[in-house]
Amino acid sequence: MGMGYIGLPTAALLANRGYQVHGVDVNHHIIDTINRGEIHIVEPELDIFVHSAVKSGSLVVHIRPTEADVFMIAVPTPFHSDKVNEITNSPIPNVDYIVDATEKIAPYVKSGNLILLESTSPVGTTEMMANVLKKKGVDINTVFIAHSPERVLPGNIMRELIENDRVVGGINDKSTAHAAEFYRDFVEGEVLESTAKTAEMTKLAENSFRDVNIAFANELSIICDDIGIDVRELISLANKHPRVNVLSPSCGVGGHCISVDPWFIVNSANGVAKIVEQARRTNDYKADWVVEKIKKSALKFERNNGFRPTIACMGLAFKPDINDLRESPALYISEKISHLLNVVVVEPNIATHDSFHLVPYEQGLQADICVYLVAHSQFDKLQLKAVDLDFCGLKEL
Ligand SMILES: NC(=O)c1ccc[n+]([C@@H]2O[C@H](COP(=O)([O-])OP(=O)(O)OC[C@H]3O[C@@H](n4cnc5c(N)ncnc54)[C@H](O)[C@@H]3O)[C@@H](O)[C@H]2O)c1
């Protein structure tokens, strides 16, 4: 269920490993694309896996589920854009896609089936899924229900699906054991057995760990800017300590994992998740801080030169060398300043964008001020002018 960044590579891998896979998605464009043997996401080697699976007939995608031995749910888990937790003033996770997918498979679930939730989920979601099945008439004592969070790195998915260690947690011991046996069939990493709740929290803790550590680097970057210290030099010196490993500052944190999942902890922690919450707010604030820095630089340029500068935003994606714009701070910053200043945008990894007229890198370089937001490999540190702004560590490339 869900033929996106996680569901499609998993389906294609299993289909190439001898499983008959029936993919399901709600998006007709995605269904048609995959059934032609093509892909709709950028991921190395995925096209080869999908093409061979579709050609051999072991992967077919439909709008509806069918009877199966194993059901896997890999649908989105964003947060509600219009609701806020009143106690913690934080976003509320949206598990509607999981509920919908679970209700859709319910009529096809029969005794002995294994139902797996792979979506990153708030603690308690696997139990909730079991209750949805129960309400829809499934005897949950006769099926196996478990959560196994996905921890692959986009750009490396086909390898990491096999090589990464996996945590598997069922709603009871027999579900855990059955699910672990399934994963051991294609995972070469260790398959670690736990409970559903612990498996859910493991994934949230992993992503919060990253967010908290990036927030520390981003906070340092703001402090250093204020007192006139080069933060990247500072971090490289601090990291010479044998037990210190400060991460790199950036213009914020994006993607639909690290910038979203820590809120799942905050939302369920009744005000106790203070570090996790502050990290989220610090990383979000960093993007607003960057906007202010750009505005100030533009004003200074105008004062010195007597005309308003053109600003080139270099990069829109949420990290280098990908085309994924979800929750991207670079996109947020570019949108904000484009309302105030003369802006051109360079994003070498996408052809068009609804809000921006994208220009080639060489054309962006002609702008009065280049603002480097994402350290794409095409961008060259030697091109930096004195007035340019580097928020992504281009100098380190
Ligand atoms: N992308 C990653 O790198 C990554 C890594 C680890 C975990 N995750 C988690 O995996 C889950 C899926 O993420 P993704 O990146 O694959 O999302 P995605 O948006 O790329 O794909 C999800 C797909 O599910 C489809 N869908 C939505 N509702 C559906 C329904 N009711 N039935 C069937 N299909 C439905 C959508 O059309 C979409 O194609 C999320 O919980 C995410 O947090 C993602």
The ligand as an ORCA input file, in Angstrom:
! r2SCAN-3c Opt
* xyz 0 1
  N      11.363      8.700      1.886
  C      12.190      8.286      2.815
  O      13.376      8.446      2.706
  C      11.686      7.579      4.057
  C      12.619      6.947      4.871
  C      12.164      6.266      5.996
  C      10.795      6.269      6.290
  N       9.907      6.916      5.489
  C       8.490      6.861      5.842
  O       7.813      6.003      4.936
  C       6.467      6.460      4.741
  C       6.215      6.657      3.262
  O       7.104      7.668      2.800
  P       7.409      7.871      1.260
  O       8.593      8.762      1.192
  O       7.430      6.550      0.555
  O       6.097      8.667      0.825
  P       5.621      8.997     -0.677
  O       4.753     10.189     -0.568
  O       6.779      8.981     -1.592
  O       4.723      7.720     -1.075
  C       3.538      7.393     -0.461
  C       2.579      6.864     -1.530
  O       1.398      6.417     -0.861
  C       0.296      6.717     -1.705
  N      -0.917      6.661     -0.881
  C      -1.446      7.618     -0.083
  N      -2.537      7.150      0.537
  C      -2.708      5.875      0.132
  C      -3.661      4.877      0.423
  N      -4.650      5.097      1.292
  N      -3.552      3.684     -0.189
  C      -2.539      3.448     -1.052
  N      -1.595      4.357     -1.376
  C      -1.684      5.557     -0.784
  C       0.630      8.053     -2.288
  O      -0.094      8.315     -3.482
  C       2.135      7.909     -2.535
  O       2.415      7.438     -3.841
  C       6.339      7.733      5.571
  O       5.804      7.415      6.824
  C       7.776      8.182      5.727
  O       7.949      8.973      6.882
  C      10.334      7.552      4.369
*
